[in-house]
C-alpha cells in the first residue's frame, strides 16, 4: 500500500526528472511540487512545510523539481524567487479552502496553513 502515515513526511518522496515525468506525476490525487533551480537545490525551509501539510492530508505525494530542467513545466517558475510550492490534483493546481491555489514563495505559506 502506498498510504503514508500523516505527519511522518520530512523529505521529498520523488524527484521529477523531466516534463513527461512531471505531467504523469501531477496526475495523482494530491501532489505537492516544490520548484527550485538546479544550482541551488531544494530549500531546507520546505521540510517543516512537508511535515505540516502531511499532517493535514494523508494522501499526498511530495515531489521536488528543478524548474530549469523542465522546459515546459518549469517555464512559469524560472524567474521567480525560489522555491515555489504548488499542490496539484489530477493535473491541475489545487484550490485550497475555496481560494485559488497560488504559488507560495519562500517560507511564507499562508495559503495552506
MMTF fields as JSON, N, C-alpha, C and O atoms, coordinates in Angstrom:
{
  "mmtfVersion": "1.0.0",
  "mmtfProducer": "UNKNOWN",
  "numBonds": 451,
  "numAtoms": 452,
  "numGroups": 113,
  "numChains": 1,
  "numModels": 1,
  "chainsPerModel": [1],
  "groupsPerChain": [113],
  "chainIdList": ["A"],
  "bondAtomList": [4, 2, 8, 6, 12, 10, 16, 14, 20, 18, 24, 22, 28, 26, 32, 30, 36, 34, 40, 38, 44, 42, 48, 46, 52, 50, 56, 54, 60, 58, 64, 62, 68, 66, 72, 70, 76, 74, 80, 78, 84, 82, 88, 86, 92, 90, 96, 94, 100, 98, 104, 102, 108, 106, 112, 110, 116, 114, 120, 118, 124, 122, 128, 126, 132, 130, 136, 134, 140, 138, 144, 142, 148, 146, 152, 150, 156, 154, 160, 158, 164, 162, 168, 166, 172, 170, 176, 174, 180, 178, 184, 182, 188, 186, 192, 190, 196, 194, 200, 198, 204, 202, 208, 206, 212, 210, 216, 214, 220, 218, 224, 222, 228, 226, 232, 230, 236, 234, 240, 238, 244, 242, 248, 246, 252, 250, 256, 254, 260, 258, 264, 262, 268, 266, 272, 270, 276, 274, 280, 278, 284, 282, 288, 286, 292, 290, 296, 294, 300, 298, 304, 302, 308, 306, 312, 310, 316, 314, 320, 318, 324, 322, 328, 326, 332, 330, 336, 334, 340, 338, 344, 342, 348, 346, 352, 350, 356, 354, 360, 358, 364, 362, 368, 366, 372, 370, 376, 374, 380, 378, 384, 382, 388, 386, 392, 390, 396, 394, 400, 398, 404, 402, 408, 406, 412, 410, 416, 414, 420, 418, 424, 422, 428, 426, 432, 430, 436, 434, 440, 438, 444, 442, 448, 446],
  "bondOrderList": [1, 1, 1, 1, 1, 1, 1, 1, 1, 1, 1, 1, 1, 1, 1, 1, 1, 1, 1, 1, 1, 1, 1, 1, 1, 1, 1, 1, 1, 1, 1, 1, 1, 1, 1, 1, 1, 1, 1, 1, 1, 1, 1, 1, 1, 1, 1, 1, 1, 1, 1, 1, 1, 1, 1, 1, 1, 1, 1, 1, 1, 1, 1, 1, 1, 1, 1, 1, 1, 1, 1, 1, 1, 1, 1, 1, 1, 1, 1, 1, 1, 1, 1, 1, 1, 1, 1, 1, 1, 1, 1, 1, 1, 1, 1, 1, 1, 1, 1, 1, 1, 1, 1, 1, 1, 1, 1, 1, 1, 1, 1, 1],
  "groupList": [{"groupName": "UNK", "atomNameList": ["N", "CA", "C", "O"], "elementList": ["N", "C", "C", "O"], "formalChargeList": [0, 0, 0, 0], "bondAtomList": [1, 0, 2, 1, 3, 2], "bondOrderList": [1, 1, 2], "singleLetterCode": "X", "chemCompType": "L-PEPTIDE LINKING"}],
  "groupTypeList": [0, 0, 0, 0, 0, 0, 0, 0, 0, 0, 0, 0, 0, 0, 0, 0, 0, 0, 0, 0, 0, 0, 0, 0, 0, 0, 0, 0, 0, 0, 0, 0, 0, 0, 0, 0, 0, 0, 0, 0, 0, 0, 0, 0, 0, 0, 0, 0, 0, 0, 0, 0, 0, 0, 0, 0, 0, 0, 0, 0, 0, 0, 0, 0, 0, 0, 0, 0, 0, 0, 0, 0, 0, 0, 0, 0, 0, 0, 0, 0, 0, 0, 0, 0, 0, 0, 0, 0, 0, 0, 0, 0, 0, 0, 0, 0, 0, 0, 0, 0, 0, 0, 0, 0, 0, 0, 0, 0, 0, 0, 0, 0, 0],
  "groupIdList": [1, 2, 3, 4, 5, 6, 7, 8, 9, 10, 11, 12, 13, 14, 15, 16, 17, 18, 19, 20, 21, 22, 23, 24, 25, 26, 27, 28, 29, 30, 31, 32, 33, 34, 35, 36, 37, 38, 39, 40, 41, 42, 43, 44, 45, 46, 47, 48, 49, 50, 51, 52, 53, 54, 55, 56, 57, 58, 59, 60, 61, 62, 63, 64, 65, 66, 67, 68, 69, 70, 71, 72, 73, 74, 75, 76, 77, 78, 79, 80, 81, 82, 83, 84, 85, 86, 87, 88, 89, 90, 91, 92, 93, 94, 95, 96, 97, 98, 99, 100, 101, 102, 103, 104, 105, 106, 107, 108, 109, 110, 111, 112, 113],
  "secStructList": [7, 7, 7, 7, 7, 6, 6, 7, 7, 7, 1, 7, 1, 3, 3, 3, 7, 1, 2, 2, 2, 2, 2, 2, 2, 6, 6, 1, 1, 1, 3, 3, 3, 3, 3, 3, 7, 6, 6, 6, 7, 1, 7, 6, 6, 2, 2, 2, 2, 2, 2, 2, 2, 2, 2, 2, 7, 1, 1, 7, 3, 3, 3, 3, 3, 3, 4, 4, 4, 7, 6, 6, 6, 6, 6, 6, 6, 1, 1, 1, 7, 1, 7, 3, 3, 3, 3, 3, 3, 6, 6, 3, 3, 7, 3, 3, 6, 6, 3, 3, 7, 7, 7, 3, 3, 6, 6, 7, 7, 4, 4, 4, 7],
  "xCoordList": [0.847, 0.0, 0.877, 1.927, 0.434, 1.176, 0.711, 1.113, -0.131, -0.655, 0.468, 1.284, 0.482, 1.557, 0.96, -0.137, 1.664, 1.182, 1.223, 2.234, 0.131, 0.073, 1.17, 1.462, 1.765, 2.743, 4.115, 4.985, 4.324, 5.615, 6.581, 7.744, 6.099, 6.908, 7.803, 7.323, 9.108, 10.02, 10.996, 11.853, 10.852, 11.727, 10.864, 9.738, 11.401, 10.674, 10.674, 11.653, 9.55, 9.439, 9.846, 10.141, 9.866, 10.175, 10.83, 10.453, 11.813, 12.426, 11.926, 12.141, 11.261, 10.735, 11.894, 12.628, 12.052, 13.255, 13.067, 14.004, 11.86, 11.648, 10.164, 9.353, 9.818, 8.433, 7.436, 6.331, 7.832, 6.929, 6.667, 5.535, 7.721, 7.63, 6.73, 5.899, 6.914, 6.094, 4.617, 3.781, 4.311, 2.922, 2.275, 1.13, 3.016, 2.5, 2.322, 1.311, 3.311, 3.308, 2.156, 1.495, 1.909, 0.876, -0.538, -1.51, -0.651, -1.976, -2.515, -3.65, -1.717, -2.155, -3.224, -3.651, -3.646, -4.704, -4.28, -4.885, -3.258, -2.722, -1.214, -0.558, -0.669, 0.764, 1.32, 0.927, 2.228, 2.888, 4.185, 5.017, 4.366, 5.604, 6.343, 5.777, 7.605, 8.486, 9.382, 10.123, 9.313, 10.172, 11.368, 11.214, 12.538, 13.744, 14.636, 14.301, 15.768, 16.757, 17.774, 18.148, 18.218, 19.092, 20.378, 20.912, 20.877, 22.125, 21.951, 22.929, 20.711, 20.527, 19.955, 20.128, 19.268, 18.684, 17.453, 17.151, 16.731, 15.545, 15.919, 16.975, 15.04, 15.285, 14.971, 13.94, 15.852, 15.583, 14.353, 13.759, 13.971, 12.791, 11.526, 10.485, 11.621, 10.446, 10.105, 8.944, 11.091, 10.856, 9.76, 8.931, 9.733, 8.625, 7.273, 6.245, 7.295, 6.07, 5.582, 4.385, 6.482, 6.107, 5.438, 4.41, 6.053, 5.525, 4.115, 3.214, 3.929, 2.624, 1.553, 0.438, 1.899, 0.927, 0.576, -0.579, 1.568, 1.308, 0.441, -0.194, 0.412, -0.488, -1.931, -2.839, -2.139, -3.489, -4.036, -5.229, -3.178, -3.628, -2.733, -1.544, -3.32, -2.506, -2.173, -1.112, -3.07, -2.912, -2.18, -2.68, -1.047, -0.339, 1.055, 1.72, 1.493, 2.825, 3.697, 3.306, 4.86, 5.738, 6.857, 7.639, 6.909, 7.861, 8.666, 8.237, 9.819, 10.675, 11.1, 11.26, 11.282, 11.608, 12.482, 12.25, 13.487, 14.326, 13.685, 13.629, 13.197, 12.495, 13.31, 12.779, 14.602, 15.449, 15.685, 16.227, 15.284, 15.412, 14.096, 14.036, 13.048, 11.728, 11.299, 10.673, 11.621, 11.339, 9.869, 9.571, 8.949, 7.519, 6.991, 6.507, 7.088, 6.512, 7.18, 6.528, 8.487, 9.226, 9.196, 9.686, 8.619, 8.762, 8.108, 8.567, 7.035, 6.345, 7.079, 6.763, 8.048, 8.676, 10.137, 10.803, 10.635, 12.067, 12.546, 13.62, 11.733, 12.203, 11.88, 12.376, 11.054, 10.581, 11.663, 12.58, 11.519, 12.333, 11.976, 10.802, 12.977, 12.72, 12.71, 13.302, 12.099, 11.33, 9.867, 9.401, 9.165, 7.723, 7.081, 7.566, 5.99, 5.304, 3.914, 3.201, 3.528, 2.171, 1.649, 2.37, 0.387, -0.257, -1.144, -1.969, -0.965, -1.757, -2.695, -2.385, -3.849, -4.737, -5.239, -5.813, -5.016, -5.422, -4.895, -5.6, -3.658, -3.006, -3.277, -2.698, -4.149, -4.486, -4.022, -4.088, -3.545, -3.235, -4.496, -5.592, -4.329, -5.471, -6.03, -5.306, -7.346, -7.964, -7.928, -8.291, -7.492, -7.387, -8.334, -8.259, -9.227, -10.164, -10.901, -11.104, -11.297, -12.105, -11.321, -11.864, -10.049, -9.234, -8.412, -7.997, -8.184, -7.343, -5.957, -5.385, -5.426, -4.086, -3.08, -2.983, -2.347, -1.327, 0.033, 0.183, 1.014, 2.347, 2.705, 2.496, 3.237, 3.596, 5.106, 5.827, 5.579, 7.014, 7.711, 7.149, 8.948, 9.741, 9.138, 8.425, 9.42, 8.957, 7.611, 7.06, 7.082, 5.809, 4.687, 4.521, 3.918, 2.977, 1.552, 0.963, 0.995, -0.345, -1.43, -2.41, -1.294, -2.392, -2.691, -3.797, -1.725, -2.044, -1.89, -1.815, -1.843, -1.798, -3.184, -3.354],
  "yCoordList": [-1.206, 0.0, 1.249, 1.289, 2.248, 3.497, 4.496, 5.66, 4.055, 5.003, 5.458, 4.662, 6.746, 7.345, 7.756, 8.313, 7.489, 7.927, 9.449, 10.066, 10.042, 11.503, 12.011, 11.412, 13.113, 13.764, 13.132, 13.554, 12.125, 11.44, 11.959, 11.56, 12.848, 13.229, 14.414, 15.471, 14.232, 15.36, 15.457, 16.34, 14.544, 14.548, 14.366, 13.874, 14.764, 14.54, 13.058, 12.351, 12.595, 11.188, 10.933, 9.797, 11.978, 11.775, 13.022, 14.147, 12.802, 13.895, 13.811, 12.807, 14.86, 14.882, 15.199, 16.165, 14.381, 14.478, 15.222, 15.848, 15.16, 15.844, 16.174, 15.841, 16.83, 17.267, 16.111, 16.211, 15.009, 13.856, 13.284, 12.938, 13.192, 12.711, 13.643, 13.193, 14.946, 15.945, 15.741, 15.672, 15.645, 15.528, 14.28, 14.317, 13.182, 11.925, 12.035, 11.598, 12.619, 12.692, 13.54, 13.148, 14.701, 15.598, 15.114, 15.725, 14.016, 13.45, 12.687, 12.212, 12.566, 11.841, 12.594, 13.68, 12.004, 12.596, 13.925, 14.963, 13.891, 15.129, 15.073, 14.182, 16.015, 16.014, 17.39, 18.387, 17.436, 18.676, 18.77, 17.864, 19.855, 20.016, 21.263, 22.355, 21.08, 22.191, 22.438, 21.551, 23.656, 24.031, 24.824, 25.722, 24.492, 25.239, 25.292, 24.708, 25.986, 25.97, 24.876, 24.667, 24.183, 23.027, 23.405, 22.6, 24.625, 25.008, 25.255, 25.228, 25.499, 25.76, 24.566, 24.444, 23.678, 22.515, 22.885, 24.068, 21.888, 22.168, 22.928, 22.705, 23.817, 24.656, 23.873, 23.205, 23.952, 23.283, 23.851, 23.197, 25.079, 25.692, 24.901, 25.1, 24.0, 23.234, 22.144, 21.75, 21.66, 20.467, 20.63, 19.733, 21.747, 21.907, 21.981, 21.574, 22.504, 22.608, 21.219, 20.941, 20.36, 18.994, 18.315, 17.651, 18.505, 17.89, 18.389, 17.604, 19.715, 20.306, 19.874, 19.524, 19.901, 19.506, 18.026, 17.64, 17.201, 15.768, 15.465, 14.413, 16.381, 16.23, 16.428, 15.761, 17.342, 17.692, 16.732, 16.427, 16.252, 15.367, 14.146, 14.242, 12.98, 11.766, 11.315, 10.737, 11.576, 11.039, 12.037, 12.383, 12.491, 13.482, 12.985, 12.397, 13.23, 12.801, 14.04, 14.999, 14.034, 15.198, 15.038, 14.088, 15.989, 15.903, 17.193, 18.255, 17.07, 18.23, 18.249, 17.198, 19.458, 19.585, 20.813, 21.867, 20.668, 21.811, 22.491, 21.912, 23.73, 24.454, 24.522, 24.363, 24.758, 24.948, 23.648, 23.684, 22.512, 21.232, 20.823, 19.809, 21.615, 21.289, 22.413, 23.375, 22.313, 23.417, 23.839, 25.026, 22.88, 23.216, 23.529, 24.631, 22.562, 22.717, 23.842, 24.529, 24.027, 24.989, 26.41, 27.324, 26.61, 27.933, 29.058, 30.2, 28.734, 29.769, 30.096, 31.087, 29.281, 29.445, 29.849, 30.021, 30.0, 30.242, 31.549, 31.611, 32.607, 33.928, 34.244, 35.224, 33.417, 33.722, 33.464, 32.668, 34.168, 33.829, 32.387, 32.047, 31.562, 30.152, 29.955, 30.781, 28.953, 27.961, 28.375, 29.308, 27.69, 27.867, 26.518, 25.475, 26.55, 25.306, 25.322, 26.32, 24.236, 24.142, 22.736, 21.748, 22.667, 21.361, 21.118, 21.958, 19.967, 19.59, 18.453, 17.628, 18.421, 17.266, 16.944, 17.794, 15.706, 15.283, 16.244, 16.571, 16.692, 17.5, 18.993, 19.758, 19.43, 20.858, 21.428, 20.75, 22.694, 23.341, 23.353, 23.631, 23.053, 22.837, 24.131, 25.097, 24.122, 25.194, 24.745, 23.612, 25.632, 25.302, 26.194, 27.418, 25.594, 26.343, 27.401, 28.523, 27.037, 27.946, 29.027, 29.726, 29.172, 30.201, 29.533, 28.383, 30.251, 29.702, 29.421, 30.266, 28.253, 27.933, 28.734, 28.578, 29.575, 30.352, 29.76, 29.122, 29.98, 29.547, 30.251, 31.454, 29.489, 30.054, 30.196, 29.211, 31.402, 31.619, 31.755, 32.263, 31.284, 31.395, 30.578, 29.604, 30.97, 30.174, 30.673, 30.116, 31.718, 32.276, 31.499, 31.606, 30.72, 29.797, 29.941, 28.959, 31.135, 31.321, 30.522, 30.15, 30.244, 29.639, 28.212, 27.72, 27.538, 26.17, 26.001, 24.874, 27.083, 26.949, 26.616, 26.463],
  "zCoordList": [0.0, 0.0, 0.0, 0.641, -0.717, -0.776, 0.268, 0.237, 1.191, 2.182, 3.101, 3.567, 3.342, 4.13, 5.468, 5.516, 6.533, 7.842, 7.91, 7.572, 8.346, 8.441, 9.358, 10.392, 8.967, 9.828, 9.838, 10.6, 9.006, 9.042, 7.977, 7.944, 7.11, 5.96, 6.282, 6.692, 6.096, 6.262, 5.087, 5.047, 4.143, 2.969, 1.725, 1.802, 0.593, -0.654, -0.991, -0.749, -1.56, -1.917, -3.355, -3.726, -4.167, -5.588, -6.153, -5.825, -7.006, -7.75, -9.187, -9.866, -9.645, -11.01, -11.955, -11.746, -12.994, -13.82, -15.136, -15.631, -15.712, -16.994, -17.148, -16.285, -18.256, -18.445, -18.502, -17.969, -19.155, -19.25, -17.856, -17.517, -17.063, -15.682, -14.863, -14.075, -15.068, -14.359, -14.672, -13.772, -15.964, -16.403, -15.808, -15.357, -15.814, -15.269, -13.749, -13.199, -13.088, -11.623, -11.088, -10.127, -11.702, -11.149, -11.433, -10.99, -12.171, -12.4, -11.194, -11.219, -10.147, -8.96, -8.176, -8.568, -7.072, -6.261, -5.638, -5.909, -4.817, -4.251, -4.41, -3.869, -5.147, -5.407, -5.087, -5.694, -4.139, -3.721, -4.513, -4.45, -5.256, -6.019, -5.557, -5.496, -5.236, -4.884, -6.085, -6.507, -6.642, -7.769, -7.25, -6.422, -7.732, -7.372, -8.607, -9.638, -8.513, -9.592, -9.294, -8.14, -10.332, -10.107, -9.367, -8.604, -9.589, -8.92, -7.436, -6.689, -6.986, -5.547, -4.799, -3.587, -5.53, -4.858, -4.052, -3.9, -3.527, -2.722, -1.454, -0.863, -1.057, 0.128, 1.404, 1.484, 2.394, 3.678, 4.372, 5.229, 3.996, 4.616, 4.293, 4.919, 3.31, 2.9, 3.912, 4.026, 4.637, 5.465, 6.526, 6.677, 7.263, 8.21, 7.492, 8.034, 6.275, 5.485, 5.07, 5.142, 4.645, 4.275, 5.461, 5.333, 6.605, 7.828, 8.1, 8.393, 8.001, 8.328, 7.322, 7.707, 6.034, 5.02, 5.166, 4.984, 5.493, 5.63, 6.853, 6.918, 7.817, 8.96, 8.509, 9.005, 7.569, 7.134, 6.092, 6.096, 5.201, 4.123, 4.084, 3.78, 4.398, 4.409, 2.993, 2.756, 2.06, 0.703, -0.184, -1.254, 0.218, -0.591, -0.89, -0.037, -2.121, -2.528, -2.663, -3.328, -2.048, -2.033, -3.065, -3.018, -3.992, -5.085, -5.183, -4.734, -5.772, -5.986, -7.45, -8.071, -7.998, -9.417, -9.641, -9.049, -10.501, -10.88, -12.089, -13.174, -11.899, -12.965, -14.245, -15.344, -14.089, -15.272, -16.057, -17.162, -15.496, -16.21, -16.877, -17.572, -16.662, -17.212, -18.152, -17.707, -19.443, -20.37, -20.383, -20.516, -20.245, -20.298, -18.898, -18.641, -18.008, -16.667, -15.882, -15.095, -16.101, -15.299, -15.814, -15.15, -17.007, -17.638, -16.829, -16.866, -16.1, -15.316, -14.028, -13.37, -13.663, -12.346, -12.441, -11.42, -13.649, -13.821, -13.218, -12.62, -13.381, -12.973, -11.519, -10.962, -10.915, -9.568, -8.53, -8.729, -7.421, -6.251, -5.907, -5.759, -5.785, -5.492, -3.975, -3.281, -3.43, -4.151, -4.316, -3.662, -5.175, -5.359, -5.051, -5.489, -4.296, -3.942, -4.558, -4.455, -5.191, -5.741, -5.444, -5.582, -5.036, -4.861, -6.082, -6.44, -6.709, -7.876, -7.508, -6.649, -8.172, -8.062, -9.457, -10.137, -9.875, -11.225, -12.288, -13.242, -12.118, -13.132, -13.06, -13.833, -12.144, -12.049, -10.718, -9.693, -10.73, -9.452, -8.589, -9.075, -7.33, -6.446, -5.892, -5.652, -5.696, -4.91, -3.456, -3.139, -2.581, -1.165, -0.383, -0.487, 0.401, 1.236, 0.424, 0.888, -0.788, -1.596, -2.312, -3.168, -1.971, -2.628, -3.716, -3.578, -4.781, -5.848, -5.271, -4.583, -5.548, -5.065, -5.864, -7.081, -5.201, -5.89, -5.523, -4.482, -6.387, -5.975, -4.662, -4.508, -3.744, -2.447, -2.451, -2.612, -2.277, -2.441, -1.088, -0.117, -1.066, 0.162, 1.276, 1.03, 2.495, 3.643, 4.155, 5.105, 3.53, 3.96, 3.27, 2.055, 4.031, 3.392, 3.917, 4.368, 3.866, 4.454, 3.765, 4.41, 2.479, 1.73, 2.175, 1.953, 2.8, 3.238, 4.732, 5.22, 5.46, 6.916, 7.457, 8.666]
}
